[in-house]
Amino acid sequence: MPAIFAAEFEAYASSLTGHGLAEATVRAKTGMLRRFLAFLAGRGVEQLTALGVADVSAYVRSLAPMAASTRVDGRVG
């Protein structure tokens, strides 16, 4: 977890917990956010206000290999 996004991450995690979500749901959602923030930091994004469409598109493209590994016989399984 990049230190530059620690405050935003903690605020999000606290909001999830405050909404009474199951611990497993909180872990899953914070895990997804952690990976996204690490990706952004790797691209040199230092503030979420600097986040752009190109950053989000690049992240979505980076997920394509994972999505492909979940397919069986051409279908998502």
Secondary structure by P-SEA (a helix, b strand, c coil): ccccaaaaaaaaaaaaaaacccaaaaaaaaaaaaaaaaaaaaacccccccccaaaaaaaaaaaaaaaaaaccccccc
